Amino acid sequence: MGARRLTRLGDDTRCRPRSFSQCFIIACFFGVIYDQRTGRPEVHDEMNILMIVNGPPYGSELPFNALRLARELVNRDEVDVRVFLMGDAVGAAVEGQQLPDGYYHLDRMLRSIVRKDAEVACCATCMDARAIEDKQLVEGVTRGSMQQLGDWTLEADRVVTF
């Protein structure tokens, strides 16, 4: 097995450890070990990732990019993905959106990640404020609560916000 390259998520600085102790110290500090051959992080146990999405579904690319990342992560066996939609982002979970040609369909993206066993919930208060009912949601997306978001946050290994 070749030398491993260590890096922090979102950071381009890389280093090569020269000893086990140096490797251990760097891994503890940065938190992620990348396999040099595959370029992917080594994950020994299932990693829980929570994505909190706040941005409006259209007019901002935040939910679009969040769901693109979620779609990539759900395809990895060692990753458990949860998505919590808050604020205007709950509009992304409304089924059957009619959009002009050229727009991305967030409801379809959500449907595809739910099919791959990602858990998706919408903030109930945010849904109520926008008059969105449970029956309007994409199949598999549930009404969530702040308590659920708190639980998911504590259970997550990584929390990513958009």
N, C-alpha and C positions, 0 to 999 in steps of 0.2 A: 504494500500500500504506500503510495507516494506521500510527499509532504502535504499537509493540509494548509489551506489558506484561511485566515480568520478575518472576519470583517463584521462591523456593526450594521444592522439593517439601515439602509438609506445613506450609508457612508461609503465613499469610494476609497478610503485609505485602507490598504491591506498590509498585512505583515506575515512573515513566516516564523513560527516558533522554532527555536534551536534545541529545546529540551522539553521533556514532559511538563516540568514545573512551569516553564514559560508558557506552554500551551494552556495549562490549567488556569493560570492567572489571567491570560488574555481572554480565554473562553468565559470565565466568571465575570470579567469586566464588560465584554461586549455582548455576551449572551447567546451568540449564534456561531456555530462552526460550519464552514462551508467545505464540501468535498471538492478538491481541486479537479478531479476527473469529470464530475457531472456539473459542477458549478452551482449545485443546489445545496441548501442547508441540510445538514444531517439532523434528522429527527429520530430519536430513539423511542419516544412514546408519542402517542397521539397529541398533537398540539391543538389547543382550543383558541380560535381567533374570533373575536367579537368586532363587528364593524358597526359603528354608529353613524347613521346618515341623517344629516339635518337639512341639506340644501333643497331648494325647489326642484321638482322633477324636470322642468323645462325652463330654459333661460340661464341655467347654470349647468355645467357638465359634472358637478360633484356627484350626484347620484349615478350618473352614467358610468363614471370612472370607478366608483365604489362597486357597482355591480359587475363591471368588467373584471375587477380584481377578485371579487367573490366567485365569479364563474371560473377563473383560473385556479383558485384555491380548492374549490370543491372537487376538482379533477384529481387531486392528490390524495392518495389513500391515507396518509398519516395526518391529515388535517381535518378538524371538525370546525365548520364555519357557522356562525350565527350572525344575522343581520337584524339590527333594530332601527326602524325608521321613525324619525321624530320630526316635529314641525311640518313644514311644507313637503318634506320627503314622503309623508304618508300618501300623498297623491300618486306616487309612483306605483303603488300597490292596487290601484283601481283597475279592475278587469275591463278589457275591451275598449281601450282608449282609441279614439279616432284622431289620427295625426296626418298632417300633410306628407306627401312623398319626401323622402330624404331625412325624416326625423327618426331617431331611434325609439324603439318601443320598450320602455322600462318594464311594463307589465309582462311582456314576453321574456325578458331577461330574468325577472323574478321567478316566473314559472319554471324556467330551465334550471335555476339553482335549487329551487324547492324539490324538483324531481330528483336531484342528486343528493337528497337528504340534508340540505342546509335548513336550519331553523330560521324563519323570518317572522318578526313580530312588528306591529305598528303601535305606537303610543296611543292609548285609548283616549286620553284627553285631547291629543292633537287631532284624532279622527273626529271626535265630537265637535270640536271647534270648526271643522271644515264640513260638517254634515255628511261624513262618510260612514256608511253602515257596514257591518260585518259581511253582509251578503254581497257587497260590491267588491270585496277584496279578491285578489287572485287566489285560486284554490291552493290551500296549504299555508297561506299567510294568515296569522292569527292576530287577534287584538291583544296587545301587551299592556304592561303596567310599569310604573317606576320600580316597583318591588322586583319584578322580573328582570328589568334592566340592571338593577343593583346585584341580583343574584348572578346574572350572566357576566357582569363585570368582574365579580370576585372569583368566578370559576375560570375566567379567561387567562390564557398565558400571554396573549397580546391583545391590546385594544387599539383599533384603528378608527379614526374619526374623519368624516368627510362633511 
